[in-house]
């Protein structure tokens, strides 16, 4: 017999990146008296991961819970970037409703479309929160109209399209039912949640049934699974069975049981149907596993996640400096393979395959940022490895046998006087213009562009717009492969000719050749990329050359050349800059770009062989 719990609400907060999800949760936590009076709280409380705080984005979905007027509200904070859509797809299975945040100035953005489509497909009740209404040039009514149009475009039902609206200033923790009547707190938002979001429908008398949607780890309790209890009751110490998606059954016992309250995970003896719970005691837990009473024989449907579109090759570090900076023994192929395959257990949008050699692994993800976060996480853990340039994943049409490639829907927002520059840049990347609008000196462009033509484009876009343009992508689908190759990098690499220590004297006299990535005193090895050349081809240079010690002064000290500032390259910068014949060496302390073939003579021979092969193919055609 099904019942509706009136003492509980399960909601997710969804939005485009930087529309204020985590900041709004801060306000909800503070006003629900989660913290002691006068206690320091900080900002973006749920962004506990160091990478999240550094980049200012949410990467992992977080669970918390508050109590408002006797009703417990489980809140799931979700990522906003398209590359972490796998997190959103998983956690939406746990909730009955969602708060859709929309920036009052920007309106619905590309990721808004993605997360809303997922929420509507699951039949969730959606509350629209027009946030940041205090910003200059806020257009609350226009943002609301565009959001309504988006609901209709995505096929919302009549009930879903008749959504409630709340206006908010998340940073100040204030909300209201109209832009002109904002309360001093978030009471209108809480009231709307209790009134509009239905309580979970559950079967309290049925056998216990739960599906794992998130994984955590505790050093003392081991692997912890998180999910919503769909039916029955869980008791600490009770026998359970883990049913894998393929039907394999593994019996076990529920050693630990937790529910969420405020910012804590509280250990409890029992949990009721409808609760979002965490549990431990099983040796192995995977996403999509069904945890149930031993009488249950059929697993719940597998959580479906969109397939990856970009891949990179991870491999054992083969540079001359290998083994210097990583944790001892953490750079082996066995350790690297174990770490990558373990990542798939919690990162459901990731795919890992063995490469052609035992020390190479093919890692596929949603985009460059998705893979960059994995790389940065592993290097901070102490791993040492090397990665290749990202490449797209092609597919074959099962009906026609035609080769297909991924296509991105690109949304660009720039000043009117930069439209010509963007037309030229996107045109060279086979972009198909879908829509163009101009408003208040700003032009909004929407394109369809093959993913392989966008790899490495972000930095070029930033330079072309002086950092003032906005560039967002959303996976659109697969289409037949367009002929031609993406534009190559405009400038070549400056490559170290010898192993040694970079010297100020040599770098000062070579700086006219390009821009350096290293500073004097940096150890370099033969074949390492130390800068960007001013021309399209690569150039081998000697940055270790010192001044001859003679008594003859050929230049006054006052006329000494000074070394220009070097370009500081981040992990994202290196991934975008990397060429096909280069690898990125990743260690806990350093990022070094290098040529695949370190010896310049061998590199030149291979280049000539490739040119001859291309010439022969052209002659045959």
N, C-alpha and C positions, 0 to 999 in steps of 0.2 A: 504493500500500500504506500503510495507516494504522499509526501507531505512537503509543505513549503516552510522553511525556517524563517521566522520573522526577526530573530535576534542576530542575524548575520547577513553581511553583504560582501561579495567578492568582486572587486573591480580592478581593471588595469588602466594605466595612464599611458595614452599613445599620442604621438605627434611627430612632426618633422623635427630634425635635429635643431637644437637651440631655440625651441619655442617655449621653453620654461617648465618642462615636466618635473624635473628634480627639484627645482626651486619651489614650485607649488607644493610638492610633497613636504618640503621643509616647513612651510607655513601650516600645513595640516597637522604635522607632528607637534609643532610648538603649541598650537591652539587646542590640541587634545591633551595638553598637560603631560606630555611624554617626559619633559625635562623638569628638573627641580627649579624653583624660582631663583633667578639670577645665575643659573649654571651656564657656562659657555657652551654654545651650540654649533657655531661655525656655519658655513654655507655648503649647499649640495651634500647634505649629510649622507645620503645613500650612495654617493659616488665614492666608495671606500677604497676602490682599487687605485693604486698610484698612477697607473696609466690614464685612468679616467680623469683624475684631477689635473694631470699635466696637459692633456689634450682638450679638456673641457667638454667631453662628450660621455654619454653613458654607453658602456660596452656590454655589460652583463645585466640581465634582468635581476631585480632585487625584490625580496618579499619583506613587508612590514605589516603591522596591524595597529589600529587605534580603536578606542571606544568612544562613541558619541551618543549621549543620552541613553545609555544602556544597550546600544547596538554595536556589535563588533564589526569593524570594516577592515577586511583584508585588502591591502593595496599592493599591486605589483607595478613597479617602475620599470619601463621598457626602454631599450635603445631607440634612438631616432635616426641613425644613419642606415642607409640602404644595405650596406655590407653586413650588418648584423641583423638582418631580417629574420634569420633562423631563430634568434632568441625570441622575437615577437611571435612568430608562428607557433612556437612551443607553448608559451605561457598563456596565450589567449584561450587555450583549452581548459584552463583552471577557473575562469571567471564567468560571471553572468552579465556583466556590463562593462562599459569603458568610458573614461573621460577623454574626449578628443580635444586637445589643445590646439588652437589656431591663433597665430600671431595677428594682432589687430592691424598691423602695417602690411605685412607680407601676404596675409591670407593663406589659403591652402597651398602647400608646396608639394614637390614630387613624392616625398616620403609620406606625406599626409594621405595621398591617394593609396599608397601601398598598404599602410596599416589599417586604413578604413575599409579597404576591400576585404582584408582578412577578417575584420571584426563583423562586417555585414554578412559575410559568407557563413559565419558561425552563429548567426542570428542573435548577436548581442544587442542589448539596449544601449544606445550611445547618447551621452550627454555632451553637447558642444560647449566648450569653454573658450570664449573669445578673450585671450590673455593679452597683457601689456597694453591695455587701453589708455594708459597714461603717456605712451610714447608720442613724440611729435609726429604729426602726419598720420596719426592712427585713424583707420577707416573701418570702424566697427561694423557698420551696416553693410558696407561693401564686402567685408570679409565674411559676414554671415550669409549674404546672398550667394557668394561664390561657393561657400561650403554646402549650401542647400543644392546648388547646381551639381556639385560633386556627388552628393548622395544619390540624386536622380540618375546621373551618368553611370554610377556603379551598380545600378539596379536595386536600390533599397526598396523594401516593402513600404506600404502606406504607413504602417505603424512606425517603422524605423525612420522614415522621412519626416514624421511629425515629432522631431526631437526637441527636448527642452534645451534652453540656452541660458548660460550663466556668463556674466562679464566679470573679469578679474584683473587684479594687479598682483600677480604672484609674488613679486619681490617684497611687497608690503604686507602680504597676507590678508588681502581684502577682496571681497566679491559682492556682486549685486545682481538684480534681475534686469537692470537696464544700465546703459553706460553713464547715465546722469544720476543714478541712485546707488552708489557704491557704499556698502556698509563698512563699519570699522574692523570687521573680521570676516572669516570665511563661513559664517553661519548660513547664508543663502546657499552656498555650495553643499554643505553637509545636509541641509534640509532637502535639497534636490536629489542627492544620492539616496537618501532614505525613502523618498517618495517615488522616484522613478526607476531605480535599479531593483529588480525583483530579488527576493531571497532565493537561495539555492533550493531547487526541487530535488528531493532525495528519498530513498527508501530505507528508513532506519531499521526495519526488521529483516531486511535481506542480508545475505552473506556479504562480508566486507569486500570491497572492490575499489581499487585505486590504480591510476596510471602515472608512472614516473615522468615528469616533465622537466625537472632540473636536477642536477647533481652537485653536491657539495662534498667537502672532505674535512674530517676532523682527525688530528694527530692521535687522539686517544680512542675515538669511537669508530674510526675508519670511514668507509664510503657512506655518505648520507644521501638518500633519495628524497625528493620533494614532489608532492602532487596533491590533487584534490581528492578527498575521500568521497566517492560517488554513491556508495551505498553501505549500509551496515555500520558496525562499530569496530574500532581497533583498540585492543588492550595490550599494554606492555607485557611481554612474555608469552603472548599467544602464538600458536603455530600458524604459519602462513606458507604460501607457495608463490614462487616467482615464475611467471609464465612469459617466456621470451616471445617476440613477434612470430617466430617460426613454430611456436607451440611447445618448445622444450620446457619441461617443468623441473624446478629445483626447490625442494622443501627447505624450510628454514624457520627461525624463530625471531619474533620482534623484540630485540634486546632493548632498544631505546625508541621513545616516541616523543615528538615535540610538536608544539603549535607556536605560532608567532604572536607576540604581544609587544607593542611599541617597537623598539629596535632590538629586542631580545628574542632568542629562541628558547622557549621555556619547556622543560621536561615535564610531561604529564603522564598519568596512568591510563587514561582513555581519551578517545577522540570520536566525535559524532559525524555522521554523514553530512557532507557540505563543507566541513572544515578543510583548510589548506594545512597539511601536516608535513613534517619531516620525520624520517625514521632511519634506523640503522640496525645492524645485526646480521645482514647478509654479506657474504664474501664478495659477490659480484652483483652490481646493479647497473643497468644501462637505461638510457632514454627510451621511452615507449614500452618498457617492461610493465606487465600487469602484476600488481601485488594484490593477492586475494586470499580469501578463506580457502582451505584445501578442497572444499566441495566444488569450487569453480573450475571448469575445464577449458573454457574458451577465452583466449586473450582479447583485450579491447583492440579496436582498429589502430593500426600504426599511425603515429603522428607524421603527416606528410609535410615535407619541406622541399622548397624549390632547389633544383640542382645547381651546382657550382658552374661558373662561366670562365674562370681564370685559374691557371695553374702555374706553379714554380717547381723547380727541382731543388730539393734539399740534399746536401751531401756532406760527407766527412771533410773537414778542413785539410786541404792539400798544399797550403802555402808554406814557404820556408819558415814562417813564424808559428806554425801549428804547435799546439801544446803549451804555449807560453802563458796564456792568460786565462784559459778556462779551468774549471775544477778538474783535478786529476782523474782521468778515466771517463770523463763525461763527454769526450769527443769521439768515442768509438761508434762504429756503425750499429752495434747492438744496442747501446744506450740511446742513440738518436732514434732508431727505429721504435724502440719501446716507448719513448716519450711522444712521438708523433701518433702512434696508434692509440695510445691512451687518451690523447686529445680528442679523438673522434667520439669517445664515450660521452663527453659533455658538450662538445661543439658539433651539433648535428648537421650543420651546413658544410662541414669540412669533409673532404675525402682524401685518403692516403693510400698509395699503391707502391709496391716495390718497383724500383727502376730496373734498367737493363743490367746494372752491376750491383753487387751486394752493398756498396756504400752510397747508393743513390736512391732517393725516394721522391715520388711525384705527389705533391700536395696541391689539392684543388680547393678553391674557395669562391666566395661571392664577388670578390673584387680585390684590388691592390691593398686597400686599407685593412680588409679582413685578414689577409696574409701577413701584412706588416705588423699587426698587433700580435699575431702568433710569434713572429720572429723576435719582436722586442721582449715579449714575455719569456721566451726561452733563453735569450741572452742574459736576462736579469736573474734567471735561475742558475746560471753558471755554465750553460752549454756553449760549445764552440763548434761552428759549422760554416758552410758556404751555401749560397743560394744563387740561382740563375735569374735571368730576366723573365718577368711574367709573360705568359702567352695565353691566348684564348683557347677554349675547348670547342672544337668543331663536332658536329653531330651529323649522322646520316639519316635522311628521311626514310622511315621504314616502308613507306608505300612506293616512292619513286626512286629511292636510292641516291637522291641528289644530296650533295654536301651542303650543310647548313652552318651558319655562324651566328653568334649571339649579337643582338641589336640593343642599343641603349636609347632610352628617351632622355634627351638632354634639355635641361631648362637653364637658360642663361638670362641674367639680369645685369645690364650695363648702362652707362651713360650714353645718350643719343650720339655723341660725337665719336664713339668707339664702334659703332655698328659696322662700318666698312672694314675695320680690322678683323672683327669677329667673322664677318661673311667670308673673308679671305682665308682665315685659319680653318674654319669649319668646312668650307668648300673644298679645301685640300684634303680633308678627311672624309670625303664622300657624304657629308651631311645632307639630309633631306629636310628642308624647311617645312614645318607643319603649321606654325602660327607665329605671327609677329604683331605686337601691340606696343604703342608708345603712349606714355602718360607722365606728365609733370617732369619732363626731361630725362625719363628713364625708359629704356626699350626692353621689352620682354620677348625673348625668342624661345621657340620650342622646335627641336630637331629630332630626327632619327639618325643615329650614327652607329656603324659597326663597332663593336667593342674593341677590336684589334686596332682600329684607327685612333682610339682614345687613350691607349696605354702610353703613359708618359706625357700626356697633354696638360695636366693640371698646372705644372710649373710654368709652362709656356703661356698658358692663359693668364696666370697671375702676373707675369712680366708684361704681357701685352696690355693689361688693364690697370697696371700700377697697383695691383692689390685691391682695387675698388669694385671689381665685378664679382658676381655670384655665379657659381657653376655647380649644378646638381644633376645627378644622373639617376635613372631608374631602369631596371631591366625590363625590356619591352617584349622580347621573344626571340625566336630564331627565324632566319630568312636565308634564301640562297646566297652563297658566297659571292661578293662583288669582285670583279677582276681587279688586279693591281695590288700594289703593296703600300703599306702606310708610309707617310713621309719619314725619311730617315733623320737622325739627329743632325742638326745643322753644323755642329762643331765636333771635332775629334777629341781624342784624349792626349794628355801629356803623360808619357810613360817613363818610369825610372829605368835608366840604362844599367845601373850598377846597384849592388847591395851595400848599404852603409847608412850614415847619418846625414840628413839634409843640412846643408850649410847655408848661412845667410848670404855669403859672398856669391855662391853659385846661383841661388834663387833670385838674388837682386839682378844679376846680369841676364837671367832667363825670363824675367817677368814680362818682357815684351812679347813672349811667345803665347801668353795666355794667362789664365787665372789659376792660382794654386789652391789646393784643398788642404795642404799640410803646412805646418809652421817649421821654422828652423829648429833643429834639434830632434826632429822626428826620425825614428828609424824607418827605413824603407828597404824594400827588396826589389831585385831585378824583375821587371814585368808589372810592378804595382802602378796603378793610375794615380798620379799625384796632382793632376789639374786638368783644366779644359783648354784645348788648343784654340787659337783664334781662327783656324781654318778647318775644313771638313775632314781632313785626313788626320791620322794619329802621328805623333812625333815622339821619338825616343830622346830623352834629355838626361844629362848627368847633373843631378842636384847635389852630389857629394863633393864636387870639385872645390878645392881650397886655393887660396891666393899663394903664389910663390913668395917665399920669404927672401927678399933681396933688400939691399940698402938703397935701391933706386926708387924714388917716389915719382910715380907717373901721374899722380892726380893729387890736388890739394884735398885735405880732409874736409874742408868746407864744401867741396863739390861732390862729396860721396853720395852715391845713389841710395835712396831709401826704399825698403821693401813695402809694396802696397799691401793693404789688409787682405788676408786670405778669405776665401769663401767657406764658411762653416756649413758642412753638409750633414743633414739629419738622415735617419734611415729612409724616410719617405723620399727625400731628395736623391739619394743614391739609387733607390729602386727605379725612379723615373729616369735618371740619367744613364743608367746602365745600358750598354750596347749588347748585341747578340753574342759577340765573342768575348764577353767579360763576365766575371763572377764577383759576388760581394762576399768578402770574408767577414763573418760576424763573430765577435767574442764579447765577453762581459765588459771589457775595457775599451775596445776599438771597433771601428768599422773601416775596412780597407777594401777599396775597389781594385781589382787586378785583371789582367788578361788571362784567358783560359790557358794559352800557351805563353809561358813566361819568357822563353828565349826569343829575342828579336829576330834571329836568323831563321829559326823554325817557323816563326809567325809569318815572316815574309814569304817563305816557300809555300806555306799553305795558302796564303792569299793569291799567289801566282797560279797555283793549281786550281783554285776556285774560279779565277778569272778565265783560265783556259777552258775549264769545263763549261762555263756559261757561254763562251764564244763558240764552242763546238755545238752546243744545243741550239744556239741562234742560227748557226750555219745549216744545221739539219732541217730547221723549220723553213 
